[in-house]
Amino acid sequence: MNQSLNASIEVVIYAIGSCPVELKGGLGKHGRPSGRVRGLQRGGKMKIALAADHAGFALKEKIREYLKSKGLEVEDHGPSTTERVDYPDFAEKVAGEVAATQADYGVLVCGTGIGMMLAANKVPGIRAVAANDTISARMAREHNNANVLTLGGRMIDEASMHQIVDTWLSTPFAGGRHELRVEKIDAIDQRYHTEKRA
């Protein structure tokens, strides 16, 4: 694991149920985690939920191996072939796992990253961003505390993927004024998902 990625996983332990969760920046309002979650359970090993559609399959395979080479745990939700599939099905699997805190982050790949982003963002608590460049990846994490990265298998090559993924994983949420804005995003989510208020 490179130094920048390793440094980003410096921790404060906070308990959610019985699972230790690693945070950057402590607690936010009402004693809840500030949202800078890194390295969920399993002894602090970061877990990434990964999936693609047929257009993103080839890049997904490379992402999985790259993340594993960094020492990260990867749960690959498929597909396992290039047979045509529907991206919303796979976006929901990954987004659901992240929203349930069963994975720290999600990575989704389709042709452009846009379809996966739109589908993933339908899951309450998900802030998915299509980032096919390092600037978007950094700002999405730093300012928006995005928790799902979507990429375009037809948009970037393997070398660009390495740079984007490294930037995404090594950039902490800045908090401060950005935290209030993220809380407002979450408030919109609550208003339009009435089942969460029950």
C-alpha positions as a Markdown table, in Angstrom:
| # | Residue | x | y | z |
|---|---|---|---|---|
| 1 | Met | 0.0 | 0.0 | 0.0 |
| 2 | Asn | 1.5 | 3.4 | -1.0 |
| 3 | Gln | 2.2 | 6.0 | 1.7 |
| 4 | Ser | -0.6 | 8.4 | 0.7 |
| 5 | Leu | -3.2 | 5.7 | 0.9 |
| 6 | Asn | -1.8 | 4.3 | 4.1 |
| 7 | Ala | -1.8 | 7.7 | 5.7 |
| 8 | Ser | -5.4 | 8.2 | 4.8 |
| 9 | Ile | -6.4 | 5.3 | 6.9 |
| 10 | Glu | -5.2 | 6.8 | 10.2 |
| 11 | Val | -8.0 | 6.2 | 12.6 |
| 12 | Val | -10.2 | 7.1 | 15.5 |
| 13 | Ile | -12.4 | 4.1 | 16.6 |
| 14 | Tyr | -16.1 | 4.6 | 17.0 |
| 15 | Ala | -18.6 | 1.8 | 17.6 |
| 16 | Ile | -21.7 | 1.3 | 15.5 |
| 17 | Gly | -23.4 | -1.7 | 17.0 |
| 18 | Ser | -20.6 | -4.2 | 17.6 |
| 19 | Cys | -18.5 | -3.1 | 14.6 |
| 20 | Pro | -15.5 | -0.8 | 15.0 |
| 21 | Val | -15.5 | 1.9 | 12.3 |
| 22 | Glu | -12.6 | 4.1 | 11.5 |
| 23 | Leu | -13.2 | 7.8 | 11.2 |
| 24 | Lys | -11.4 | 10.9 | 10.0 |
| 25 | Gly | -12.4 | 13.8 | 12.1 |
| 26 | Gly | -14.5 | 12.3 | 14.9 |
| 27 | Leu | -18.2 | 12.9 | 15.4 |
| 28 | Gly | -20.6 | 15.3 | 13.7 |
| 29 | Lys | -24.0 | 16.5 | 15.0 |
| 30 | His | -25.9 | 14.5 | 17.6 |
| 31 | Gly | -22.9 | 12.3 | 18.3 |
| 32 | Arg | -23.1 | 10.6 | 14.9 |
| 33 | Pro | -20.0 | 9.8 | 12.8 |
| 34 | Ser | -19.0 | 12.8 | 10.7 |
| 35 | Gly | -19.2 | 10.7 | 7.6 |
| 36 | Arg | -15.5 | 10.3 | 7.0 |
| 37 | Val | -15.6 | 6.5 | 7.4 |
| 38 | Arg | -12.5 | 4.6 | 6.5 |
| 39 | Gly | -11.6 | 0.9 | 7.1 |
| 40 | Leu | -14.7 | -0.6 | 8.4 |
| 41 | Gln | -14.5 | -3.8 | 10.4 |
| 42 | Arg | -12.1 | -6.8 | 9.9 |
| 43 | Gly | -9.3 | -5.2 | 11.8 |
| 44 | Gly | -9.3 | -1.9 | 10.0 |
| 45 | Lys | -9.0 | -3.4 | 6.5 |
| 46 | Met | -10.9 | -1.2 | 4.0 |
| 47 | Lys | -13.6 | -3.0 | 2.0 |
| 48 | Ile | -14.7 | -2.0 | -1.4 |
| 49 | Ala | -17.9 | -3.2 | -3.1 |
| 50 | Leu | -17.4 | -3.5 | -6.8 |
| 51 | Ala | -19.6 | -4.2 | -9.8 |
| 52 | Ala | -20.1 | -3.3 | -13.5 |
| 53 | Asp | -22.3 | -3.9 | -16.5 |
| 54 | His | -21.1 | -5.5 | -19.8 |
| 55 | Ala | -19.6 | -2.2 | -21.0 |
| 56 | Gly | -17.6 | -1.9 | -17.8 |
| 57 | Phe | -16.7 | -5.5 | -17.3 |
| 58 | Ala | -13.1 | -5.4 | -18.7 |
| 59 | Leu | -12.2 | -2.3 | -16.6 |
| 60 | Lys | -13.9 | -3.8 | -13.5 |
| 61 | Glu | -11.6 | -6.8 | -13.7 |
| 62 | Lys | -8.6 | -4.6 | -13.7 |
| 63 | Ile | -9.9 | -2.5 | -10.8 |
| 64 | Arg | -10.5 | -5.6 | -8.7 |
| 65 | Glu | -6.9 | -6.8 | -9.2 |
| 66 | Tyr | -5.6 | -3.3 | -8.6 |
| 67 | Leu | -7.5 | -2.8 | -5.3 |
| 68 | Lys | -6.4 | -6.2 | -4.1 |
| 69 | Ser | -2.8 | -5.3 | -4.9 |
| 70 | Lys | -3.2 | -2.4 | -2.5 |
| 71 | Gly | -4.2 | -4.8 | 0.2 |
| 72 | Leu | -7.8 | -3.9 | 0.2 |
| 73 | Glu | -10.7 | -6.3 | 0.6 |
| 74 | Val | -12.9 | -6.4 | -2.5 |
| 75 | Glu | -16.4 | -7.9 | -2.9 |
| 76 | Asp | -17.1 | -8.3 | -6.6 |
| 77 | His | -20.8 | -8.3 | -7.3 |
| 78 | Gly | -20.4 | -9.2 | -10.9 |
| 79 | Pro | -21.0 | -9.7 | -13.7 |
| 80 | Ser | -18.6 | -12.6 | -14.4 |
| 81 | Thr | -18.9 | -12.4 | -18.2 |
| 82 | Thr | -19.4 | -9.8 | -21.0 |
| 83 | Glu | -22.9 | -11.0 | -21.6 |
| 84 | Arg | -25.3 | -8.0 | -21.8 |
| 85 | Val | -26.8 | -7.0 | -18.5 |
| 86 | Asp | -28.8 | -4.1 | -17.0 |
| 87 | Tyr | -26.6 | -1.6 | -15.0 |
| 88 | Pro | -29.3 | -0.7 | -12.4 |
| 89 | Asp | -29.3 | -4.2 | -11.0 |
| 90 | Phe | -25.6 | -4.1 | -10.3 |
| 91 | Ala | -25.7 | -0.5 | -9.1 |
| 92 | Glu | -28.3 | -1.4 | -6.5 |
| 93 | Lys | -26.2 | -4.3 | -5.1 |
| 94 | Val | -23.2 | -2.1 | -4.5 |
| 95 | Ala | -25.1 | 0.9 | -3.3 |
| 96 | Gly | -27.1 | -1.2 | -0.9 |
| 97 | Glu | -24.0 | -2.7 | 0.6 |
| 98 | Val | -22.4 | 0.7 | 1.1 |
| 99 | Ala | -25.6 | 2.2 | 2.5 |
| 100 | Ala | -25.8 | -0.7 | 5.0 |
| 101 | Thr | -22.2 | 0.0 | 6.1 |
| 102 | Gln | -21.2 | -3.5 | 4.9 |
| 103 | Ala | -18.5 | -1.8 | 2.7 |
| 104 | Asp | -16.6 | 1.4 | 3.1 |
| 105 | Tyr | -17.0 | 2.5 | -0.5 |
| 106 | Gly | -18.4 | 1.3 | -3.7 |
| 107 | Val | -16.9 | 1.3 | -7.2 |
| 108 | Leu | -19.2 | 0.9 | -10.3 |
| 109 | Val | -18.3 | 0.7 | -13.9 |
| 110 | Cys | -20.5 | 1.1 | -17.0 |
| 111 | Gly | -19.8 | 2.7 | -20.4 |
| 112 | Thr | -19.6 | 6.3 | -19.1 |
| 113 | Gly | -20.2 | 6.0 | -15.4 |
| 114 | Ile | -23.3 | 8.1 | -15.7 |
| 115 | Gly | -26.0 | 5.4 | -15.7 |
| 116 | Met | -24.4 | 3.7 | -12.7 |
| 117 | Met | -24.3 | 7.0 | -10.9 |
| 118 | Leu | -27.9 | 7.7 | -11.5 |
| 119 | Ala | -29.0 | 4.3 | -10.4 |
| 120 | Ala | -26.8 | 4.2 | -7.3 |
| 121 | Asn | -28.1 | 7.6 | -6.1 |
| 122 | Lys | -31.6 | 6.2 | -5.8 |
| 123 | Val | -30.5 | 4.3 | -2.8 |
| 124 | Pro | -30.9 | 6.4 | 0.4 |
| 125 | Gly | -27.6 | 7.5 | 1.9 |
| 126 | Ile | -25.6 | 7.1 | -1.3 |
| 127 | Arg | -23.6 | 9.9 | -2.8 |
| 128 | Ala | -22.3 | 8.5 | -6.1 |
| 129 | Val | -20.2 | 10.6 | -8.4 |
| 130 | Ala | -19.0 | 9.8 | -12.0 |
| 131 | Ala | -15.4 | 10.8 | -11.9 |
| 132 | Asn | -13.4 | 10.0 | -15.0 |
| 133 | Asp | -10.6 | 12.3 | -14.0 |
| 134 | Thr | -8.6 | 12.9 | -10.9 |
| 135 | Ile | -9.9 | 16.4 | -10.2 |
| 136 | Ser | -13.5 | 15.2 | -10.0 |
| 137 | Ala | -12.4 | 12.2 | -7.9 |
| 138 | Arg | -10.6 | 14.5 | -5.4 |
| 139 | Met | -13.4 | 17.1 | -5.2 |
| 140 | Ala | -16.1 | 14.5 | -4.8 |
| 141 | Arg | -14.4 | 13.1 | -1.8 |
| 142 | Glu | -13.1 | 16.3 | -0.3 |
| 143 | His | -16.2 | 18.5 | -0.7 |
| 144 | Asn | -19.1 | 16.0 | -1.1 |
| 145 | Asn | -18.0 | 13.0 | 0.9 |
| 146 | Ala | -19.1 | 10.8 | -2.0 |
| 147 | Asn | -19.2 | 7.2 | -1.0 |
| 148 | Val | -19.5 | 5.5 | -4.5 |
| 149 | Leu | -17.2 | 6.1 | -7.4 |
| 150 | Thr | -18.5 | 5.4 | -10.8 |
| 151 | Leu | -16.2 | 5.1 | -13.9 |
| 152 | Gly | -16.6 | 4.8 | -17.6 |
| 153 | Gly | -15.2 | 1.7 | -19.2 |
| 154 | Arg | -15.3 | 3.5 | -22.6 |
| 155 | Met | -13.9 | 6.7 | -21.2 |
| 156 | Ile | -10.6 | 5.9 | -19.4 |
| 157 | Asp | -7.7 | 3.5 | -19.8 |
| 158 | Glu | -6.0 | 1.4 | -17.1 |
| 159 | Ala | -3.4 | 4.0 | -16.3 |
| 160 | Ser | -6.0 | 6.7 | -15.8 |
| 161 | Met | -8.0 | 4.3 | -13.6 |
| 162 | His | -5.0 | 3.8 | -11.3 |
| 163 | Gln | -4.7 | 7.6 | -10.8 |
| 164 | Ile | -8.4 | 8.1 | -10.3 |
| 165 | Val | -8.7 | 5.2 | -7.8 |
| 166 | Asp | -5.6 | 6.3 | -5.9 |
| 167 | Thr | -6.9 | 9.9 | -5.7 |
| 168 | Trp | -10.3 | 8.7 | -4.5 |
| 169 | Leu | -9.0 | 6.5 | -1.8 |
| 170 | Ser | -6.4 | 8.9 | -0.5 |
| 171 | Thr | -8.6 | 12.0 | -0.3 |
| 172 | Pro | -10.3 | 12.6 | 3.1 |
| 173 | Phe | -13.6 | 14.5 | 3.5 |
| 174 | Ala | -12.7 | 18.1 | 4.4 |
| 175 | Gly | -15.6 | 18.6 | 6.8 |
| 176 | Gly | -16.1 | 22.1 | 8.0 |
| 177 | Arg | -18.5 | 24.1 | 5.8 |
| 178 | His | -18.8 | 21.1 | 3.5 |
| 179 | Glu | -20.2 | 19.0 | 6.3 |
| 180 | Leu | -23.2 | 21.3 | 6.7 |
| 181 | Arg | -23.9 | 21.0 | 2.9 |
| 182 | Val | -23.7 | 17.2 | 3.0 |
| 183 | Glu | -26.1 | 17.2 | 5.9 |
| 184 | Lys | -28.5 | 19.2 | 3.8 |
| 185 | Ile | -28.2 | 16.6 | 1.0 |
| 186 | Asp | -29.0 | 14.0 | 3.6 |
| 187 | Ala | -32.0 | 16.0 | 4.7 |
| 188 | Ile | -33.4 | 16.1 | 1.2 |
| 189 | Asp | -33.0 | 12.4 | 1.1 |
| 190 | Gln | -35.0 | 12.1 | 4.3 |
| 191 | Arg | -37.8 | 14.3 | 3.1 |
| 192 | Tyr | -38.3 | 12.3 | -0.1 |
| 193 | His | -37.9 | 8.8 | 1.4 |
| 194 | Thr | -40.8 | 8.8 | 3.9 |
| 195 | Glu | -40.3 | 5.2 | 4.8 |
| 196 | Lys | -37.1 | 6.2 | 6.6 |
| 197 | Arg | -39.1 | 8.4 | 9.0 |
| 198 | Ala | -41.3 | 5.5 | 10.2 |
